[in-house]
Amino acid sequence: MKGPTMPVDYRSIIATSIVLLIPSLTYAQDETSRSVAGGGISVPGWTGKIDAGEQRQGKTISDAKLAKEGTALHVVTGPAVTYWNPANQATGNYTVKATFNEPKYMNLNSHPHPYGIVIGGTGLGTDNQSYLYCAAYGNGRFIVRGFGPGPFQMNGFQGEASAAVHEAAGVGQPVTQEIALSVKAGRVECSINGTVVAGYDKTSLVTEGKLKSTDGIYGLRFAHNTEVTVTGLSLTKN
C-alpha cells in the first residue's frame, strides 16, 4: 500500500529556480565589452572588424587595440574582433599557426574568453564575409566556429575540452597556446600545442552558409575583453 503523497510546493520550486538563475544573470551583466584606452590599429598593413553585435552596441574598431611590440602583436579587446593583413593569403594545402600568450589569465573578464587563428577569409570587412577560426581558452577548452556571413559553430556552443589545451594555474597567471589550422587532403584540422583536437571534411565547411572556400586571407580572432600577445604567425605549404 502506498503512503500518503507529499504535496508539491510549487512556490519553493519557483523560488529555487530564481535563485539558481541569479548567478547566470549576473554573469551575463558582467560581460559588457570595454573600450580600450589608446585603442585602434597601429600595425602597418593590418586592419580589422568588430562583430556586428558589438557595432549595434555602439562600439568601433577603435575600442580595441592592435599594436606591435618587438616581434609580437599585442592585442587588447574591447569588442570581439578579427584582425588581418590583406597580404596574408593562403591557397591549396597549407598550415597557418601562431603562439598566443595570455600574460594574466582573465585579467579583463569574469570568465575565460578565447583567441585563435582565422583562415579562408573572403569578403572580410563586409557584410558578406566568410571565414573559419579555431580558438582556445585558458581553461582547457576550445571552439571551432566561423561566419558565412552569419555565425556558425562546428563543435557546439560551449566547444570541447581537450587535454592538449593548456590551463592557467589561476586567475592572473600566464597561459600559452600554440594554435594551427591546416588544410590538406580534403580535410581541415585544428591543432593546439601540437595535437590535432578537431578535424572536418572540406565538404562540411565549404557549403551554403559557411565558407566560400578554404582559400583566402588568414588572420587572428579575439573574443571581447581579452589581452594577448601573438608571436610566430606564419604560413607553410603542406
C-alpha positions in Angstrom: 0.0 0.0 0.0 1.4 3.4 -1.0 2.0 6.0 1.7 0.5 9.5 1.5 1.6 11.6 -1.4 3.5 14.7 -0.4 2.0 17.9 -1.8 4.1 19.6 -4.4 5.3 23.0 -3.2 5.5 24.9 -6.5 6.4 28.1 -4.8 9.5 26.6 -3.4 10.4 25.1 -6.8 10.0 28.5 -8.4 11.9 30.3 -5.7 14.8 27.8 -6.0 14.8 28.2 -9.8 15.0 32.0 -9.5 17.9 31.7 -7.0 19.8 29.4 -9.4 19.2 31.9 -12.3 20.6 34.9 -10.4 24.3 33.9 -10.8 23.7 33.4 -14.6 22.1 36.8 -14.9 24.9 38.5 -13.0 27.4 36.6 -15.1 25.9 38.0 -18.3 25.7 41.5 -17.0 29.5 41.4 -16.3 30.2 40.8 -19.9 29.8 44.3 -21.3 32.6 45.0 -23.7 35.1 47.6 -22.5 36.6 50.4 -24.5 40.4 50.2 -24.6 42.3 53.4 -23.9 44.5 54.3 -26.8 42.7 51.8 -29.0 42.9 51.4 -32.7 45.3 49.6 -35.1 48.9 50.8 -35.2 50.5 47.9 -37.1 51.2 48.8 -40.8 49.2 46.8 -43.3 46.7 45.4 -40.8 43.0 46.1 -40.5 40.1 44.6 -38.6 36.4 44.4 -38.0 34.4 44.0 -34.8 31.4 41.8 -34.6 28.0 43.1 -35.8 26.5 42.8 -32.3 29.3 45.0 -30.9 28.6 47.6 -33.6 24.9 47.6 -32.6 26.1 48.5 -29.1 27.9 51.5 -30.4 31.4 50.0 -30.4 34.0 50.6 -33.1 37.4 49.2 -34.1 39.0 52.0 -32.0 37.5 50.4 -28.9 40.1 47.5 -29.3 43.8 47.8 -29.7 46.3 46.1 -32.1 49.9 47.2 -31.6 53.4 45.9 -32.4 55.8 45.2 -29.5 59.1 44.0 -30.8 58.3 40.9 -32.9 55.0 40.4 -31.1 51.5 41.6 -31.8 49.8 43.0 -28.7 46.0 42.8 -28.7 43.7 44.2 -26.1 39.9 44.0 -26.5 37.3 45.7 -26.1 34.7 44.3 -28.5 35.2 40.9 -30.1 37.3 41.5 -33.2 39.0 39.8 -36.2 42.3 41.2 -37.4 44.1 40.5 -40.7 46.6 41.8 -43.2 45.2 41.5 -46.8 48.6 40.5 -48.0 48.4 37.3 -45.9 46.8 34.9 -48.4 46.7 31.1 -48.2 45.7 28.7 -51.0 45.7 25.0 -51.7 47.1 22.8 -48.9 48.7 24.8 -46.0 49.1 25.4 -42.3 48.7 28.7 -40.5 49.9 28.8 -36.9 50.8 31.2 -34.2 51.6 31.2 -30.5 49.2 33.1 -28.2 50.3 34.2 -24.7 47.7 35.4 -22.2 50.0 37.1 -19.7 47.4 37.4 -17.0 44.6 34.9 -17.4 41.1 36.5 -17.1 42.5 39.9 -16.1 39.8 41.7 -18.2 36.9 39.3 -17.8 34.8 37.4 -15.4 35.2 34.0 -17.2 37.6 32.5 -19.8 37.5 34.1 -23.3 39.0 32.5 -26.4 41.5 33.7 -29.1 42.9 31.9 -32.2 43.6 31.5 -35.9 41.5 32.6 -38.8 41.6 31.0 -42.3 39.6 31.1 -45.5 38.8 34.8 -45.3 36.7 36.2 -48.1 34.9 39.5 -48.2 36.5 40.4 -44.9 35.3 43.7 -43.6 32.0 43.5 -45.5 28.5 42.2 -44.6 29.2 39.2 -46.8 32.4 38.0 -45.1 33.2 34.3 -44.5 35.9 32.7 -42.5 36.7 29.8 -40.1 38.5 30.1 -36.8 39.9 27.8 -34.1 40.3 29.4 -30.7 41.5 28.2 -27.3 40.5 29.2 -23.8 42.9 29.2 -20.8 40.8 26.6 -19.1 41.5 23.7 -21.3 38.6 24.2 -23.8 38.5 25.2 -27.5 36.0 26.2 -30.2 35.8 25.9 -33.9 33.5 28.5 -35.4 33.1 30.8 -38.4 31.0 33.3 -40.3 29.3 32.7 -43.6 28.2 35.5 -43.3 26.0 34.5 -40.3 27.8 32.8 -37.4 28.1 29.0 -37.4 29.5 26.5 -34.9 31.4 23.3 -35.7 31.7 21.9 -32.2 28.8 23.3 -30.3 28.0 26.5 -28.3 30.4 25.6 -25.4 33.1 23.9 -27.6 35.0 21.0 -26.2 37.6 20.2 -23.5 40.9 18.7 -24.6 44.0 17.7 -22.6 46.1 19.3 -25.3 44.8 22.8 -24.4 46.9 24.4 -21.6 45.2 25.5 -18.4 46.3 28.6 -16.5 47.4 27.9 -12.9 44.9 30.5 -11.8 43.4 34.0 -12.4 46.2 36.4 -13.2 48.6 33.6 -14.1 50.1 33.3 -17.6 49.0 30.7 -20.1 50.3 30.0 -23.6 48.7 28.1 -26.6 50.2 27.3 -30.0 47.2 27.1 -32.4 47.3 25.9 -36.0 44.7 25.4 -38.8 45.7 23.1 -41.6 44.1 22.3 -45.0 45.2 19.0 -46.6 43.8 16.0 -48.4 40.3 17.3 -48.4 40.4 17.9 -44.6 40.7 20.9 -42.3 42.3 20.3 -38.9 42.8 22.4 -35.9 45.9 21.6 -33.8 46.6 23.0 -30.3 50.0 22.6 -28.8 51.0 20.0 -31.4 47.9 17.8 -31.0 45.0 17.6 -33.5 41.9 18.5 -31.5 39.3 18.7 -34.3 39.1 17.8 -38.0 36.4 18.2 -40.7 35.9 17.2 -44.3 36.2 20.3 -46.5 32.7 19.5 -47.9 31.2 20.1 -44.5 32.8 23.5 -44.4 32.7 24.8 -47.9 29.0 24.9 -48.3 26.0 27.2 -48.1 26.0 29.4 -45.0 29.6 28.6 -44.2 32.9 29.1 -46.2 33.0 30.1 -49.8 36.5 28.5 -49.9 39.4 27.4 -47.8 41.5 29.7 -49.9 41.7 33.2 -48.7 43.1 35.6 -46.1 44.4 34.3 -42.8 44.4 36.3 -39.6 43.6 36.4 -35.9 40.4 36.2 -33.8 39.8 37.5 -30.3 36.8 37.5 -28.0 35.8 40.6 -26.1 37.7 41.7 -23.0 40.9 39.8 -23.6 44.6 40.7 -23.6 47.0 38.5 -25.6 50.4 38.7 -27.3 50.9 36.8 -30.5 54.2 35.6 -32.0 55.2 33.4 -34.9 52.2 33.9 -37.1 53.3 32.0 -40.2 52.1 30.1 -43.3 53.7 26.9 -44.5 52.6 24.8 -47.5 51.6 21.2 -46.9 
